[in-house]
Amino acid sequence: MAGLVTNIQGYSIHDGPGIRTVVFMKGCGLECRWCSNPECISPHAEIGLVKALCTKCGKCAGVCPNNALVFKIGKLPVIDRVRCNGCGECVAVCSYKALVLYGKPMTAEEIYDAVERDKMFYEASGGGVTVSGGEALLQPQLVCELFEKCHKAGIHTCIETAGCAAESALKQVLPLTDYVLYDIKHMNSDKHREYTGKTNELILANAKVVAASGVATLFRMPLIPGINDDVQNIKETVDFLKSLGITPRIELMPYHRLGKGKYESLNKKYSLSDILQPEPQHLESIVKAFESYGVECTISK
C-alpha cells in the first residue's frame, strides 16, 4: 500500500539515538498552535508557495488542470485551496522551486529504498530510521511494512508520536518498534484542547500502553512559555510519568518559530507570533524543577 510522505530527511541527530533518517508522514489528529510542521497536519496533498522565490512568471497557472491558480501579471499567484487537489502539475513547471508539493504517495518499498542508502551511517552511530509527522500512527500498515523491511536489514526503528491515534494502531506498530519518542503536551485536558484542538485522554491512555509494552521510550514535552511551563503542569506531568511504572525521564523541546515560513506558504495563520523562545536560564529552571521531583530531565539540542 502507499501512503503520503512530505519529506525524507537524512543525517538527523535529534530524532532518536545515533544518526537517523526521518520519514515525515502526512496527516495528524492534532493542530498544535506551535507545530513546526504545519504541512504535515492535513491528510491530503497540498501546494505551498514560497513567495520570496516566486518570479511571477505565471507558468503555474497555465498548467493547472483545476484552475486552482489565479494569476495576474506582476502579482504573486493565488492558490484556490478548494479547487486545488495537490496534483503537483504546477510544481513541475516552477523553475525557481517557489511551489512545493507537500505530500507524495510512496510505498513502504520506496521509502525503504530511500532510507537504506544511509545504512552505513546507522551502523557507525547506532542510528536508524524514525517515522514522524504529522502522526505516523494514522498510517500504521505502511509503518509496519517499512519496519519489517528495516528489521530484516538490521536497521533500528523508532516512531515519533503524540499518541493521538487508535490504540489498535499503536499495538500494531509497537512490536516492530525499537524506540518510541512520545510527546506529552499538556496535562490539563481543557487547555490541551484549547492549544491542540483535542483533549488528552486518548494520548494519556496510549502513553500507558507504550510504558507497559517494555519498548524503550523517551517522553518529551514541547516547552511553550506561558502555556505549559507553569509549576502545576510540571508537577502533574511528573505525577503522570511516575504512575507509569517506569524510570521517569523527560526531554524538553524549547519553542521556536522555524516553521513560521511554512504557515505563510500554506496561507495559514501563525497564532503564536508574540511568544518568544525561552531563555537558557528559564530552561535550566524547568530542568531543575523536574529534577527536584525525581525526574531526569534533559533539553533537546
N, C-alpha and C positions, 0 to 999 in steps of 0.2 A: 504494500500500500504506500501511497505518497502522502506527505504532509507539507505544510507551509513552513519554510525556514526563511528568516530575514537576513541572517548573516552567519558565516562560519569564520571565527577569529582564532588564528593560531598564536602560539607563543604567549599565552596568558599565564600570569603568575598570581592572579588574585581570585581564582575561581576553583579552589581546591588545591591539594598538595602537588608540588612539583610544577613542571611546565605542562600546560594543558592546551587543548584545542576546545573552544567553546562553541557549541551549536545553539544559536538563538532561535527558539521555536516561536511561531506566531499564534497569538491568542492568549488572553488572560481573563480570569474571572474578577479581577480587581482593577480599579482605576485609581491607583495611589497618586495623590497630588504631586508627590516628589519624584515620580517614576522617571528614570533616566533613559528608558527605552520605550517611549510612547508609541513608536512604530510597531511594537510587539503586542499592543493591547487588543486591537481588533483582530478577529479570526480570519478576516478577509484580506486579500492583496490590496495594497494602497500605493498611490503615487505621491512622492514627496517632491517639492520644488525648492531647490536651494537658490534663493533669489540672487545671492551675490555672484553666482556663476552663470546666470542667465544672460544671454546676449540679445534677447528679444527678437530672435530671427523669425519665429512663427512656424518653423518646420513641424513642431509637435502637433499644432492644431490641424495641420494639413493631413496627418496620417491617422488621427483618432477615429476609429470606426463608430464611436458612440457620440461624437460631437460633444465630448465632455470637456474639451479645452476651448475656452473663449479667448481669442487673441485680437488685440487692436494694435496697429502699427505704433511702435515706440513705447509700448507698455508691456509689463510682465503678463504672461498668460495666466488665466484664472481657471482653476480646476473645479468643475462641477462635480462635487462628491456624490451626488445622487446618480448621475449618469455614468460616472467612471466605474469600470469593473476591474481595474488593475491589470489589464491585458499586457501592458508594457510596450505597446507599439511606439508610443511617444518616446520612451526611454531609448529605444534602439536608434532613433534618428538624432538624438541630442548629442552633438559633438563635444560639448563642454561639460557633460555629466551634471547638468543642472537638474535634470529629472532623475529620480531614484525610484526603483521598484522595491517596495517593502513587501516581501512575501513571494518566494519562489517554490513551486512544487518540487519536492525531492523525495526519492525513495530511501529506505534505510541503506540500500546498496550504494546509492550515490553519495549519501552522507559519509558512509564508512570509507569510501574511496578517497574522500577529501581529508578525513582525519587520520587515515592510516599512513599518509605521506610523512607525518611528523613522528612516526613511531620511535625513531632513534632518539628524539628529544625526551619522550616519555621514559624510555628505558634508562637514560642517563640521569634523569632527575627524580624519578619516582612519580611522574605525572600520568596523564591520560586524557580522557575525553570527558567533558562536562556538558550536559544538556541544560539549557537555561531558557530564558524567555523575556517577556511572557511567562506562561505557566506550562512547562513541559508535560505535566501530568494530564493536560487536556488532550494529549496525543499519545496515550500510553502504549498502544500497539506498536506505533512507529519507534518509540523509545526502546521497547523490549526487543524489537528486531535488530535495532542498532547495537544494543548492549550485548545481545547474544553473539553477534559478529565480533564485537570487541573482546569478549571473554575468550572466544576461540583463538584469537590472536594474542592473548595475554595482555590486553590493554585495560588499564584501570578505569572504572566507570564512576561517574559522580552525577548526581542530579541536584540542581539548584531550584528550590521550590518555596512557595509561600503557603503551600498546603491547602489552597482553595480549589479543591477538586474532590471527586468522589473517592470514598475510602477504598472502593474496589479497584480504582485506577492505581492508587498508592500501593495496595497489596500486590497488584500485578507487576509493578516495576521493582519493588524493593528486593526480591530475591536475586535480581540481576544487577543490583547496585552495590558498589563497594564503599561509597561515601555519600553522605547527604549534607547539603547546606540548606538549613531550614530557617526561614525568616519569621521572626516574631515582631510585629509592627506596633501593636498597642494592646494592653491587657483590658482596657475598658471597651466593652463591645459597642456602646453608643458612639464613642469617639473613633473607634475603628471604622465604623460605618460612615461617619462624617468625613473621614480623610481618605478612605479607600473604596467606599461605595458598598461595602459588605460588612456584616457583623463578623465576629471572630470565633463563634462556637465551633464551626467545622474545622477551622485552622487549628484550634487548640486540641480538638479531638484527634485530628490526624497526627499532631505532634506526639501524642501519647502512643499512637500506633507505631510511629517511627522509633520512639525510645524503646518500646517493648520488642522491636524486631532484632535488636542487637547489632544493627548496621552502624558503623562509625558515623557519628553525626556532630556537626558544629552548628549550634544555634546562633543566629545573628540578628542584630537589630539595627535598622537604618535610624541613625540618630538625627532627629529633626528638631532644632531649637524651638522651644515654646509649644511643641506638640506632644512629644513623648519622652522628654528628658527630665521630667519632674520626679521628685522623690517618691511620690506614691506609685507612679508607674514602674519605677525601678524596683521598688520593694515587691510589688505584685508580680513582676517578671521573675524576680528571684524566687519567690514562693512557688511559682508555677514550675520553674526549672527543677527545684528541689523535690517537687512532688512526682517527678518523672522516674525517680529511682535510678538515675544515672549520675555520674560525676558532673556537677553543674559547671558549665562554662559557656561564655557568650563572646561574640565578636561584634564590635561596634563598627558600623559603616557610616562615617560622617557625611552629612548632607552636602551636596554640591549642585551646581547648575549646568553640568556638562551636557545634559540632554535638552537644554532650552532651545537650541537651534533646530532640533528635530520637531519640536512643537510648532515652530514657525513654518517649517517646511510642509507640515500637515494642516496648517491653518487652525491649530488648536491653541486654546488659551493656556498659558503657563501661570498658574494661580499663586505660586509661592515666590514671586519676584522680590518681595520685601524681606524674605528670610535670608540671613547671612550664613555663610559657612561657619561652623562652630570653631572658636579659638582653641589652640592647643591646650591652654590652661583649663578650659571648660571640659574638654575631652578627658584630660587627666583626672579631673574631679569626679567625672562619671565612672571612670575605671576604678577609682578608689572607693566610690560608693558601692559598686558591685562587690569588690573585694572585701569590704568591711562586713558584708553579709555572707561571706564564704563562697563567693562565686568567682572563678577565674575569669578575667576579662582582658581582652586584647583589642587593639584598634586595627582595622583593615588598612593596608597601605595602598 
